[in-house]
């Protein structure tokens, strides 16, 4: 599987820090490689130190390692397509936003806070030599039920964490997805200046 490579740097119009340049979301994972306690701790410490509105820290996580009960319960909430590859992850994580405070009032920017924390987590994973794949393809209702989540806890993302695999025994469609060119819209379509639609850069 020589076409597969864990190193697929982003092509950018300006130099990027290697953690950003090298982050991508593979599906071909090593089903035998394990994640250490130190690596997991580093990922969640990175998440803990993310910015949040008023330092409210709305991000919460459930984590299971391959073979344990929590992993299997998270795996059971995934869509069929994600189940086809995510079982090879070293760990599965559910990212949960605390959407109400202790008084039952709405927590401003909770989803944004979870997003910031999770981005810290995935970038720390790059630093640890790991790969991650964030998934919208799971059932929040099933997650709430199986983990008996309290009111105001909203599961928003599932995350597979592991080591890049060699592709042996992996479905060809997954290899094709992990080898196709990485693409993003140009800055001219994203960043505007004097008027909406007028490129700033």
Backbone torsions as a table, in degrees:
resi	resn	phi	psi	omega
1	UNK	NA	52.1	-173.5
2	UNK	-64.5	-21.8	-179.3
3	UNK	-70.9	-22.5	178.9
4	UNK	-76.3	137.4	176.7
5	UNK	-150.5	135.0	176.6
6	UNK	-71.0	-24.2	-177.0
7	UNK	-95.0	102.8	179.8
8	UNK	-132.7	73.1	-172.8
9	UNK	-63.3	145.6	177.0
10	UNK	-68.1	141.9	172.6
11	UNK	-91.6	116.5	-171.7
12	UNK	-128.9	160.1	-179.2
13	UNK	-84.0	-5.4	176.3
14	UNK	-146.1	153.0	178.6
15	UNK	-61.2	136.5	179.1
16	UNK	-113.8	153.2	171.7
17	UNK	-60.8	143.8	-173.9
18	UNK	-60.7	-29.4	178.7
19	UNK	-64.3	-37.6	177.8
20	UNK	-78.5	-43.8	-179.2
21	UNK	-58.9	-38.7	-172.0
22	UNK	-95.6	-4.3	179.4
23	UNK	-75.9	126.8	171.2
24	UNK	-150.3	-179.7	-168.9
25	UNK	-122.7	77.2	-179.0
26	UNK	-74.0	160.0	174.0
27	UNK	-111.9	-16.9	179.3
28	UNK	-85.8	104.7	-175.3
29	UNK	-118.2	156.9	178.9
30	UNK	-83.2	114.2	-175.4
31	UNK	-75.7	-2.6	-179.0
32	UNK	-110.4	-24.8	-176.3
33	UNK	-69.6	143.0	-178.4
34	UNK	-112.7	159.6	176.9
35	UNK	-105.5	132.7	-176.2
36	UNK	-81.4	162.9	175.0
37	UNK	-58.7	-42.1	-178.4
38	UNK	-64.0	-38.9	178.9
39	UNK	-65.3	-46.3	179.2
40	UNK	-61.8	-42.9	179.9
41	UNK	-60.6	-42.1	-179.8
42	UNK	-62.8	-40.2	179.5
43	UNK	-62.1	-45.4	-176.4
44	UNK	-79.1	-24.6	170.5
45	UNK	-65.8	-41.3	177.3
46	UNK	-60.4	-42.9	177.7
47	UNK	-63.2	-40.3	-177.3
48	UNK	-61.7	-31.3	-175.8
49	UNK	-95.3	15.7	174.9
50	UNK	-71.0	154.8	173.2
51	UNK	-66.6	148.9	173.6
52	UNK	-152.2	155.9	-178.6
53	UNK	-61.1	122.1	178.4
54	UNK	58.1	23.0	-176.4
55	UNK	55.5	35.1	-179.2
56	UNK	-76.6	-19.4	174.5
57	UNK	49.5	67.2	-174.8
58	UNK	-83.6	-0.2	-176.3
59	UNK	-84.2	130.7	173.2
60	UNK	-130.9	154.6	-177.6
61	UNK	-138.6	144.8	166.2
62	UNK	-111.9	132.2	-176.8
63	UNK	-131.4	137.0	174.7
64	UNK	-133.2	145.5	176.4
65	UNK	-98.9	149.7	179.9
66	UNK	-48.5	124.7	178.6
67	UNK	101.5	-15.6	179.6
68	UNK	-97.9	171.5	-173.6
69	UNK	-66.1	-39.7	-179.3
70	UNK	-63.5	-41.9	176.5
71	UNK	-56.4	-48.0	-176.9
72	UNK	-64.9	-36.2	179.4
73	UNK	-70.2	-38.7	174.9
74	UNK	-65.9	-45.2	-179.6
75	UNK	-56.6	-38.2	-178.0
76	UNK	-65.5	-21.5	179.8
77	UNK	-84.4	-11.1	-175.1
78	UNK	-74.5	154.3	173.4
79	UNK	-69.2	163.1	-177.4
80	UNK	-58.3	-41.4	-180.0
81	UNK	-60.9	-42.3	179.5
82	UNK	-73.2	-31.2	176.6
83	UNK	-63.3	-24.3	-176.7
84	UNK	-65.9	-18.0	-178.6
85	UNK	-134.4	-25.0	-170.7
86	UNK	-71.7	-15.1	177.6
87	UNK	-65.1	-17.6	178.5
88	UNK	-83.6	-5.8	-179.9
89	UNK	-64.6	150.8	174.4
90	UNK	-74.0	-28.8	178.7
91	UNK	-150.1	148.2	171.0
92	UNK	-118.5	141.7	-175.2
93	UNK	-131.1	142.2	167.0
94	UNK	-108.9	126.3	174.7
95	UNK	-94.8	127.2	-172.1
96	UNK	-127.0	133.4	177.6
97	UNK	-98.9	132.0	173.0
98	UNK	-82.4	105.0	-172.1
99	UNK	-95.1	-6.9	176.7
100	UNK	-134.9	142.8	-179.8
101	UNK	-82.2	-174.7	-175.4
102	UNK	-64.8	-20.5	178.3
103	UNK	-91.5	3.5	179.9
104	UNK	82.1	7.7	-179.9
105	UNK	-87.6	151.5	179.9
106	UNK	-57.9	137.9	178.0
107	UNK	-92.3	113.4	-178.7
108	UNK	-61.8	138.6	172.1
109	UNK	59.4	29.4	-178.9
110	UNK	-62.5	-43.6	-179.3
111	UNK	-64.6	-40.2	177.6
112	UNK	-62.2	-41.2	179.1
113	UNK	-63.1	-41.1	176.6
114	UNK	-64.1	-38.5	178.0
115	UNK	-62.4	-43.3	178.3
116	UNK	-62.9	-44.4	-179.2
117	UNK	-64.1	-40.5	-178.1
118	UNK	-69.9	-35.3	175.3
119	UNK	-63.3	-41.1	174.2
120	UNK	-57.5	-43.9	-178.9
121	UNK	-59.5	-47.6	-175.5
122	UNK	-71.5	-31.0	176.5
123	UNK	-71.8	-37.2	174.5
124	UNK	-63.5	-34.4	177.2
125	UNK	-59.8	-41.1	176.8
126	UNK	-59.1	-44.2	180.0
127	UNK	-62.8	-27.8	-179.0
128	UNK	-88.3	1.6	-178.8
129	UNK	79.7	19.3	-179.4
130	UNK	-106.3	168.6	172.7
131	UNK	-123.4	155.4	179.0
132	UNK	-135.5	156.2	173.6
133	UNK	-141.4	115.3	-180.0
134	UNK	-86.4	140.5	-172.8
135	UNK	-130.8	130.8	167.4
136	UNK	-89.3	-15.2	-175.7
137	UNK	-80.3	75.8	174.1
138	UNK	-155.6	168.5	-179.1
139	UNK	-99.9	107.1	176.3
140	UNK	-59.5	-37.3	179.8
141	UNK	-64.1	-41.2	177.6
142	UNK	-64.7	-39.7	178.8
143	UNK	-63.5	-42.8	178.3
144	UNK	-60.1	-41.4	-176.9
145	UNK	-70.9	-48.1	-172.9
146	UNK	-70.2	-28.9	179.8
147	UNK	-103.0	2.8	178.3
148	UNK	49.3	53.8	-176.5
149	UNK	-70.0	139.9	177.8
150	UNK	-66.1	163.1	176.0
151	UNK	-58.1	139.5	178.7
152	UNK	88.1	1.8	175.8
153	UNK	-102.8	114.4	-174.0
154	UNK	-114.7	110.3	175.1
155	UNK	-69.1	125.6	-175.9
156	UNK	-119.2	-20.9	-176.3
157	UNK	-153.4	142.7	168.9
158	UNK	-108.1	144.6	-175.6
159	UNK	-132.7	125.2	171.8
160	UNK	-93.8	132.2	-179.7
161	UNK	-125.8	134.5	179.8
162	UNK	-174.9	-157.0	176.8
163	UNK	-113.9	146.3	179.1
164	UNK	-64.5	140.1	-177.5
165	UNK	-100.2	172.8	-179.6
166	UNK	-92.8	-3.9	176.7
167	UNK	87.2	-2.0	-178.7
168	UNK	-64.8	124.7	179.0
169	UNK	77.2	6.0	-177.9
170	UNK	-90.3	141.8	178.9
171	UNK	-57.0	138.6	-176.2
172	UNK	-58.1	-34.2	-178.3
173	UNK	-63.0	-34.2	177.8
174	UNK	-69.4	-40.8	177.5
175	UNK	-62.8	-42.2	178.4
176	UNK	-59.4	-41.0	-179.1
177	UNK	-69.4	-30.7	-178.6
178	UNK	-88.3	1.2	177.8
179	UNK	-121.2	-5.6	179.2
180	UNK	-71.6	154.6	-176.9
181	UNK	-58.8	141.1	175.0
182	UNK	-80.2	135.7	-176.6
183	UNK	-138.0	148.5	171.5
184	UNK	-141.9	154.7	173.7
185	UNK	-64.8	148.6	178.7
186	UNK	-69.5	157.9	179.8
187	UNK	-57.5	-31.8	-178.8
188	UNK	-60.5	-22.9	178.3
189	UNK	-95.1	-2.1	-172.7
190	UNK	-119.9	-30.2	-172.1
191	UNK	-123.5	117.7	-174.3
192	UNK	-114.1	158.4	-177.3
193	UNK	-120.8	-98.3	-171.5
194	UNK	-65.4	-24.6	178.5
195	UNK	-154.9	155.3	178.2
196	UNK	-58.4	127.6	-178.7
197	UNK	92.4	-9.6	177.3
198	UNK	-93.6	114.5	-176.0
199	UNK	-58.0	138.9	176.6
200	UNK	-92.9	-19.8	-176.1
201	UNK	-129.0	NA	NA
